[in-house]
Every structure is written in structure tokens, then in C-alpha cells.
Amino acid sequence: MSNYIARLKRFTTCDISDGLLNLYGISNGGYFPNLLRRSGSGTVVGRAFPVLFGHTEATKGQASINYIDNVPAESIVTIGMTEDLQLSHAPYTKPIQAMYGGLMSTRAKYLGSNGTVVFGRIRDVEEHQNLDHTVFSYGIGTCAPKAILKPIEYDCQLKIKLSDGTTEIISPGDYLVCDDHGMVRIPTDSVDLEKLVIYIEKSIEADDLVSQDIKAGKPASESQKDRRAILKQYL
């Protein structure tokens, strides 16, 4: 297991977001909203293996690609749509067809994938649950995608429209951290992972002391000011 995958797995997505906000000024803390866990449990960490789906009519002449047999070990399969198929409001994508099913999870898990995130719909929920393979998605569906959608590229950048009107990019190899809160991305091109991990460790230590103070009757604002002062040296 990658050294950073193991180390990041000890944190929650909230811990990661705090670090990205405080260290790098990333205002959304790397969070991708509106994803719900459909299967699996606990914290899952992996490097993004992006897969892009397009509309079958808009991509006539472009062959459907085989991404599922090329999933890297320790990756998180990250499936998105072309921007024209996305919505910035619920249900966040136009097609009602599912983009991912149980057989795909079976193959991904066999190849050593740590999980799957789908910015769209999935199906075969019970199969994912029985596999204990972590899957997140915007929604669920019943119909296979082939009449409307097909995978057209993998190991590529994904542009994801968020519900606040912004667009975020997920690049191959970005670290993704998923838990019951959803998914947070750590962009590897702009974040010093060692610095981030150390900051989060110190931040957790400080907050543990704040919790102890509050339980002992100390005002929260006073304790936070005192205990978190040490974090300035790690900024």
C-alpha cells in the first residue's frame, strides 16, 4: 500500500478539508458535494482513475473504450460525464441511465481497486454491498447506459460541475478520500502531501485537547485560541 494512502486513511474527510482550507486556502476544502455512499464502510483512500462518459449520439464514430480491465491497484475508479450532460442542481446529471453496475465492481475489486465514485447513477446496489466494495454516486437507476451513454476516455481529466456554480477538475493520480461525509480530493499538482499530513496530525492533537478542556468546563473559544496557537508554526 502506498505510504500516503495508509497515512491518509487515518483521517476523516473533515480532517482533510480543514487541512486544505487552512494550509492552501482551498475554500471548499476539496469537497465534492451530493455524493452518497451506496456500499462499503469506513474511510477509503486511493488515487483517482478517471473515466469519461459521453452521449452516444454526440460521439458517433468514437469507439467505446474498455476501462474496467485497466483499473490500477489502489485506485478509486472515478466516473464522470461530459459537461453538456451535467447539471449544477439536483439530480446533477441529465441521463437517467446507470453508468456503473455490479459486474464492474466485481472486476474493479479483483484488480485491487479501493473503491468507485460515480458522478451519475449506478445500479445493482445489492451486488456492490455483497462485494463490500465502496461505491458512491449521485443517484441510482435500473437501465444500462448503452442506448445513451458510453465510456469514451480514461486516465483523463474530469470536469465536474458543482452545485455552487463552480467547476472542479479531477486529474489522474489525485488522492481521493471517501467516508460517510462523501469525497474530498487532494490535488497532487499543488499540495505538499507531507506538509498536509503533518498539519492534520497536529490539528487533531490540538482539537483533542480542546475537547478535554470543554469537558472540564473551559469556554470553547478560549480553549481553541490557546490550543490551536501551535498550528501557526506548521502553516
C-alpha positions as CSV (number, residue, x, y, z in Angstrom):
1,M,0.0,0.0,0.0
2,S,1.2,3.5,-0.9
3,N,2.7,5.2,2.1
4,Y,0.4,8.2,1.7
5,I,-2.7,6.0,1.2
6,A,-2.0,4.3,4.5
7,R,-1.4,7.6,6.3
8,L,-4.4,9.5,4.9
9,K,-6.7,6.5,5.8
10,R,-6.3,7.5,9.5
11,F,-8.1,10.8,8.8
12,T,-11.7,11.8,8.2
13,T,-12.7,13.8,5.2
14,C,-13.4,16.7,7.6
15,D,-9.8,16.5,8.8
16,I,-8.6,16.6,5.2
17,S,-10.8,19.6,4.3
18,D,-9.6,21.5,7.4
19,G,-6.0,21.0,6.2
20,L,-6.7,22.0,2.6
21,L,-8.6,25.1,3.8
22,N,-6.1,26.3,6.4
23,L,-2.9,25.4,4.6
24,Y,-3.8,26.1,1.0
25,G,-6.8,28.4,1.1
26,I,-8.9,25.9,-0.8
27,S,-12.3,27.4,0.0
28,N,-14.4,24.2,-0.4
29,G,-11.8,22.0,1.4
30,G,-11.6,19.8,-1.7
31,Y,-15.1,18.5,-1.1
32,F,-17.4,17.3,-3.9
33,P,-21.0,17.6,-2.7
34,N,-24.1,15.5,-3.3
35,L,-22.4,12.1,-3.5
36,L,-24.0,9.4,-1.3
37,R,-22.4,6.1,-0.2
38,R,-24.2,3.1,-1.7
39,S,-21.9,0.3,-0.3
40,G,-18.8,-0.3,1.8
41,S,-17.9,1.2,5.1
42,G,-15.2,3.2,6.8
43,T,-12.6,5.5,5.2
44,V,-11.4,4.7,1.7
45,V,-8.3,6.3,0.1
46,G,-6.9,5.9,-3.4
47,R,-5.6,7.6,-6.4
48,A,-8.1,8.8,-9.0
49,F,-8.5,6.7,-12.1
50,P,-10.8,9.0,-14.1
51,V,-13.2,7.6,-16.7
52,L,-15.2,9.9,-19.0
53,F,-18.6,9.0,-20.5
54,G,-20.2,10.8,-23.4
55,H,-23.5,10.7,-25.2
56,T,-23.7,8.0,-27.8
57,E,-25.1,10.4,-30.5
58,A,-22.6,13.1,-29.8
59,T,-19.7,10.6,-30.1
60,K,-20.7,8.7,-33.2
61,G,-17.6,7.2,-34.8
62,Q,-15.8,7.2,-31.5
63,A,-15.4,3.7,-30.1
64,S,-16.5,2.7,-26.6
65,I,-13.3,2.1,-24.6
66,N,-12.6,-0.7,-22.2
67,Y,-11.7,1.0,-18.9
68,I,-12.6,-1.7,-16.4
69,D,-9.9,-4.1,-17.4
70,N,-7.3,-1.4,-17.0
71,V,-8.1,-0.3,-13.4
72,P,-4.9,0.1,-11.4
73,A,-4.5,-1.4,-8.0
74,E,-5.1,1.0,-5.0
75,S,-7.1,3.3,-7.3
76,I,-10.5,4.8,-7.0
77,V,-12.4,4.4,-10.2
78,T,-13.8,7.9,-10.8
79,I,-16.6,8.1,-13.4
80,G,-17.9,11.4,-14.9
81,M,-19.8,12.7,-17.9
82,T,-19.0,15.4,-20.5
83,E,-20.0,18.8,-19.3
84,D,-23.0,19.0,-21.6
85,L,-24.7,16.2,-19.7
86,Q,-24.1,17.7,-16.2
87,L,-26.4,19.9,-14.1
88,S,-25.4,22.2,-11.3
89,H,-28.7,21.3,-9.5
90,A,-30.4,18.1,-8.5
91,P,-30.2,15.4,-9.9
92,Y,-26.9,16.8,-11.1
93,T,-26.8,14.9,-14.4
94,K,-29.3,14.7,-17.3
95,P,-29.3,11.0,-18.2
96,I,-31.4,8.6,-16.1
97,Q,-29.4,5.5,-17.2
98,A,-26.9,3.9,-14.8
99,M,-23.2,4.3,-15.7
100,Y,-21.9,1.5,-13.4
101,G,-23.1,-1.9,-12.2
102,G,-22.2,-4.9,-10.1
103,L,-20.0,-6.7,-12.7
104,M,-17.9,-3.6,-12.9
105,S,-17.4,-3.6,-9.1
106,T,-16.6,-7.3,-9.3
107,R,-13.8,-6.7,-11.8
108,A,-12.5,-3.5,-10.1
109,K,-12.3,-5.2,-6.8
110,Y,-10.4,-8.2,-8.3
111,L,-7.9,-5.8,-9.8
112,G,-7.3,-4.2,-6.4
113,S,-9.3,-1.0,-6.7
114,N,-10.1,0.6,-3.3
115,G,-13.5,1.9,-4.4
116,T,-15.6,3.7,-7.0
117,V,-17.1,7.2,-7.3
118,V,-19.7,7.9,-9.9
119,F,-20.8,11.4,-10.8
120,G,-24.1,10.0,-12.1
121,R,-26.3,6.9,-11.4
122,I,-25.4,3.3,-10.6
123,R,-27.4,0.1,-10.4
124,D,-27.1,-3.3,-8.8
125,V,-26.8,-1.8,-5.3
126,E,-27.1,-5.2,-3.5
127,E,-24.2,-6.6,-5.6
128,H,-21.9,-3.8,-4.5
129,Q,-23.0,-4.3,-0.9
130,N,-22.4,-8.0,-1.1
131,L,-18.9,-7.4,-2.5
132,D,-18.2,-4.9,0.3
133,H,-16.8,-2.7,-2.4
134,T,-17.2,1.0,-1.6
135,V,-19.3,2.9,-4.2
136,F,-20.5,6.5,-4.1
137,S,-22.9,8.1,-6.6
138,Y,-25.3,10.9,-7.2
139,G,-28.2,8.6,-7.7
140,I,-29.4,5.1,-8.6
141,G,-31.1,3.7,-11.7
142,T,-32.1,0.4,-13.4
143,C,-31.2,0.8,-17.1
144,A,-27.8,0.0,-18.6
145,P,-26.2,3.0,-20.3
146,K,-25.5,1.7,-23.8
147,A,-28.5,3.4,-25.6
148,I,-27.5,6.9,-24.3
149,L,-24.0,6.8,-22.8
150,K,-20.7,5.1,-23.4
151,P,-17.1,5.4,-22.0
152,I,-15.0,7.4,-24.4
153,E,-11.8,8.0,-22.5
154,Y,-9.9,7.0,-19.3
155,D,-6.9,8.2,-17.4
156,C,-8.0,11.7,-18.4
157,Q,-9.1,14.9,-16.6
158,L,-12.7,15.1,-15.5
159,K,-14.5,18.5,-15.2
160,I,-17.2,18.3,-12.6
161,K,-19.9,21.0,-12.2
162,L,-20.7,21.6,-8.5
163,S,-23.9,22.9,-7.1
164,D,-22.4,26.2,-6.1
165,G,-21.9,27.0,-9.8
166,T,-18.2,26.3,-9.9
167,T,-16.4,23.6,-11.9
168,E,-13.6,21.4,-10.4
169,I,-11.1,19.2,-12.2
170,I,-10.1,15.7,-11.1
171,S,-6.8,14.6,-12.6
172,P,-5.3,11.1,-12.8
173,G,-3.4,10.3,-9.7
174,D,-5.1,12.9,-7.4
175,Y,-5.7,11.4,-4.0
176,L,-9.3,10.8,-3.1
177,V,-10.5,10.3,0.5
178,C,-14.1,9.0,1.0
179,D,-16.1,8.3,4.1
180,D,-19.7,8.8,5.3
181,H,-19.4,12.5,4.6
182,G,-18.7,12.0,0.9
183,M,-15.5,12.6,-1.1
184,V,-12.6,15.0,-0.8
185,R,-9.9,15.4,-3.4
186,I,-6.3,16.3,-2.7
187,P,-4.8,17.8,-5.9
188,T,-1.3,16.3,-6.3
189,D,0.0,19.1,-8.5
190,S,-0.4,21.8,-5.9
191,V,-0.4,20.2,-2.5
192,D,2.7,19.0,-0.5
193,L,1.3,15.8,0.9
194,E,3.9,15.5,3.7
195,K,3.2,19.0,4.9
196,L,-0.5,18.3,4.8
197,V,-0.3,15.1,6.7
198,I,1.8,16.7,9.5
199,Y,-0.5,19.7,9.8
200,I,-3.6,17.4,10.1
201,E,-1.9,15.3,12.7
202,K,-1.1,18.4,14.8
203,S,-4.5,19.8,14.2
204,I,-6.1,16.6,15.5
205,E,-3.9,16.7,18.6
206,A,-4.9,20.3,19.3
207,D,-8.6,19.6,18.9
208,D,-8.3,16.6,21.3
209,L,-7.0,18.9,23.9
210,V,-9.8,21.4,23.2
211,S,-12.3,18.6,23.7
212,Q,-10.8,17.7,27.1
213,D,-10.8,21.4,28.1
214,I,-14.5,21.8,27.2
215,K,-15.4,18.7,29.1
216,A,-13.6,20.2,32.1
217,G,-15.7,23.4,31.8
218,K,-13.3,25.7,30.0
219,P,-15.0,28.0,27.4
220,A,-14.7,26.7,23.9
221,S,-13.4,30.0,22.3
222,E,-10.7,30.3,25.0
223,S,-9.5,26.8,24.6
224,Q,-9.5,26.9,20.8
225,K,-7.4,30.0,20.9
226,D,-4.9,28.5,23.3
227,R,-4.6,25.0,22.0
228,R,-4.6,25.9,18.3
229,A,-1.9,28.6,18.6
230,I,0.7,25.9,18.0
231,L,-0.6,25.2,14.5
232,K,0.7,28.6,13.2
233,Q,4.2,27.1,13.0
234,Y,3.0,24.5,10.6
235,L,1.4,26.9,8.2
